[in-house]
């Protein structure tokens, strides 16, 4: 096995393994077989106490007050203007709520949640847990299940507890997270490798994420991002729940307006140096968006996620730091449909559209 190559220190995954010597081969294994990606640099928090679900429900965008045991969902914390501050994966299991988020947001999220406890019966603590992610169509292969010690994987967006601590959760047909005590990380990794699971680096996970249009907090979002722009309405935002910070913006954009930007995938010119996340996206010399994750994909070549001005045509010629780029038309959101509130306003003005 080739030596592990560390992720760039200047990037969001500093301290993690970028690849194991063959990044494109690792990606191919993730599309054809199964790989394990060590994402143990993610931050994990636990919530305990009788009020934890109702308390978190009042602070966040997702409906979690009656989340059943074994449920997995996404959730957000917004600021007063409805802009995204935090995003995490939330797992409810055996009387504990687990939140895992980006490495650099663990401490700020911990501080914010503790500040909001007041008199509620809730204890928020950092957890010494590591996230290992399995990707690939053979994730439910018999040898993999044996290595995991289960007869079958949990259903989509559900989790099950493991006998020696931690849990297994499914995030989709070919994406499973193993969340285990940190001191068991190497033991689990070795068990999976011995079962034929190939080790892969964060590069492979990022390529998978860009291919499936999954935004990443702080990389594909900025300080102005609202949930509607990046596809988090539904997966992380429940539109029929009680008051929470930023709800007015969520409701207003949903009912009356259209989000100003849209998340799309770009194809970049492979002959040029890769532009960096955060770079301005130009059309005809005018700024029309912001670049997010940039990655070389085994099938698609150099691709990126970007937040662009909503309604920009798919055939628009784009430029990112001198690198030509085109929009992947398959990732454009559907044509805007006026919400109920907008239709009501237009009817009052005598200008209702069919």
ChimeraX attribute file (.defattr): number of C-alpha atoms within 10 A of each C-alpha:
attribute: neighborCount
match mode: 1-to-1
recipient: residues
	/A:1	7
	/A:2	8
	/A:3	9
	/A:4	16
	/A:5	15
	/A:6	16
	/A:7	18
	/A:8	13
	/A:9	10
	/A:10	7
	/A:11	11
	/A:12	15
	/A:13	20
	/A:14	14
	/A:15	14
	/A:16	21
	/A:17	22
	/A:18	23
	/A:19	24
	/A:20	20
	/A:21	15
	/A:22	14
	/A:23	20
	/A:24	18
	/A:25	16
	/A:26	26
	/A:27	27
	/A:28	18
	/A:29	21
	/A:30	29
	/A:31	19
	/A:32	13
	/A:33	19
	/A:34	26
	/A:35	30
	/A:36	28
	/A:37	26
	/A:38	24
	/A:39	23
	/A:40	20
	/A:41	20
	/A:42	19
	/A:43	24
	/A:44	27
	/A:45	20
	/A:46	22
	/A:47	22
	/A:48	16
	/A:49	15
	/A:50	14
	/A:51	17
	/A:52	22
	/A:53	21
	/A:54	15
	/A:55	19
	/A:56	23
	/A:57	21
	/A:58	17
	/A:59	18
	/A:60	25
	/A:61	31
	/A:62	27
	/A:63	21
	/A:64	22
	/A:65	15
	/A:66	9
	/A:67	18
	/A:68	13
	/A:69	16
	/A:70	21
	/A:71	19
	/A:72	23
	/A:73	20
	/A:74	19
	/A:75	24
	/A:76	21
	/A:77	24
	/A:78	23
	/A:79	15
	/A:80	13
	/A:81	14
	/A:82	22
	/A:83	23
	/A:84	21
	/A:85	20
	/A:86	19
	/A:87	23
	/A:88	23
	/A:89	17
	/A:90	24
	/A:91	25
	/A:92	23
	/A:93	20
	/A:94	10
	/A:95	14
	/A:96	16
	/A:97	23
	/A:98	22
	/A:99	24
	/A:100	24
	/A:101	20
	/A:102	21
	/A:103	16
	/A:104	14
	/A:105	20
	/A:106	19
	/A:107	13
	/A:108	12
	/A:109	21
	/A:110	17
	/A:111	13
	/A:112	11
	/A:113	18
	/A:114	14
	/A:115	9
	/A:116	13
	/A:117	16
	/A:118	9
	/A:119	7
	/A:120	13
	/A:121	12
	/A:122	21
	/A:123	15
	/A:124	18
	/A:125	16
	/A:126	16
	/A:127	16
	/A:128	14
	/A:129	24
	/A:130	24
	/A:131	24
	/A:132	22
	/A:133	23
	/A:134	28
	/A:135	29
	/A:136	22
	/A:137	17
	/A:138	20
	/A:139	22
	/A:140	18
	/A:141	14
	/A:142	14
	/A:143	16
	/A:144	24
	/A:145	16
	/A:146	15
	/A:147	18
	/A:148	18
	/A:149	11
	/A:150	14
	/A:151	11
	/A:152	13
	/A:153	19
	/A:154	16
	/A:155	15
	/A:156	16
	/A:157	18
	/A:158	21
	/A:159	24
	/A:160	21
	/A:161	15
	/A:162	15
	/A:163	8
	/A:164	9
	/A:165	11
	/A:166	18
	/A:167	19
	/A:168	22
	/A:169	24
	/A:170	21
	/A:171	18
	/A:172	13
	/A:173	16
	/A:174	18
	/A:175	20
	/A:176	24
	/A:177	21
	/A:178	24
	/A:179	24
	/A:180	22
	/A:181	16
	/A:182	15
	/A:183	11
	/A:184	14
	/A:185	19
	/A:186	11
	/A:187	10
	/A:188	16
	/A:189	19
	/A:190	14
	/A:191	16
	/A:192	22
	/A:193	15
	/A:194	13
	/A:195	17
	/A:196	16
	/A:197	25
	/A:198	22
	/A:199	24
	/A:200	30
	/A:201	26
	/A:202	22
	/A:203	23
	/A:204	29
	/A:205	23
	/A:206	20
	/A:207	26
	/A:208	20
	/A:209	16
	/A:210	23
	/A:211	18
	/A:212	11
	/A:213	17
	/A:214	16
	/A:215	21
	/A:216	19
	/A:217	18
	/A:218	21
	/A:219	17
	/A:220	22
	/A:221	25
	/A:222	16
	/A:223	9
	/A:224	10
	/A:225	22
	/A:226	26
	/A:227	22
	/A:228	20
	/A:229	21
	/A:230	21
	/A:231	17
	/A:232	19
	/A:233	17
	/A:234	14
	/A:235	12
	/A:236	22
	/A:237	23
	/A:238	17
	/A:239	15
	/A:240	10
	/A:241	16
	/A:242	14
	/A:243	13
	/A:244	19
	/A:245	18
	/A:246	20
	/A:247	21
	/A:248	14
	/A:249	19
	/A:250	23
	/A:251	15
	/A:252	14
	/A:253	19
	/A:254	19
	/A:255	16
	/A:256	15
	/A:257	16
	/A:258	18
	/A:259	17
	/A:260	15
	/A:261	21
	/A:262	22
	/A:263	27
	/A:264	26
	/A:265	27
	/A:266	23
	/A:267	17
	/A:268	26
	/A:269	18
	/A:270	14
	/A:271	9
	/A:272	12
	/A:273	11
	/A:274	19
	/A:275	18
	/A:276	15
	/A:277	18
	/A:278	18
	/A:279	14
	/A:280	20
	/A:281	24
	/A:282	21
	/A:283	15
	/A:284	10
	/A:285	9
	/A:286	11
	/A:287	15
	/A:288	18
	/A:289	22
	/A:290	22
	/A:291	25
	/A:292	29
	/A:293	23
	/A:294	24
	/A:295	22
	/A:296	20
	/A:297	21
	/A:298	16
	/A:299	12
	/A:300	12
	/A:301	14
	/A:302	20
	/A:303	25
	/A:304	29
	/A:305	29
	/A:306	29
	/A:307	26
	/A:308	23
	/A:309	18
	/A:310	19
	/A:311	14
	/A:312	14
	/A:313	11
	/A:314	14
	/A:315	10
	/A:316	13
	/A:317	13
	/A:318	22
	/A:319	21
	/A:320	21
	/A:321	14
	/A:322	14
	/A:323	16
	/A:324	18
	/A:325	23
	/A:326	17
	/A:327	24
	/A:328	16
	/A:329	13
	/A:330	10
	/A:331	17
	/A:332	17
	/A:333	14
	/A:334	8
	/A:335	7
	/A:336	11
	/A:337	10
	/A:338	17
	/A:339	15
	/A:340	11
	/A:341	16
	/A:342	19
	/A:343	18
	/A:344	16
	/A:345	13
	/A:346	13
	/A:347	12
	/A:348	10
	/A:349	9
	/A:350	9
	/A:351	11
	/A:352	12
	/A:353	8
	/A:354	5
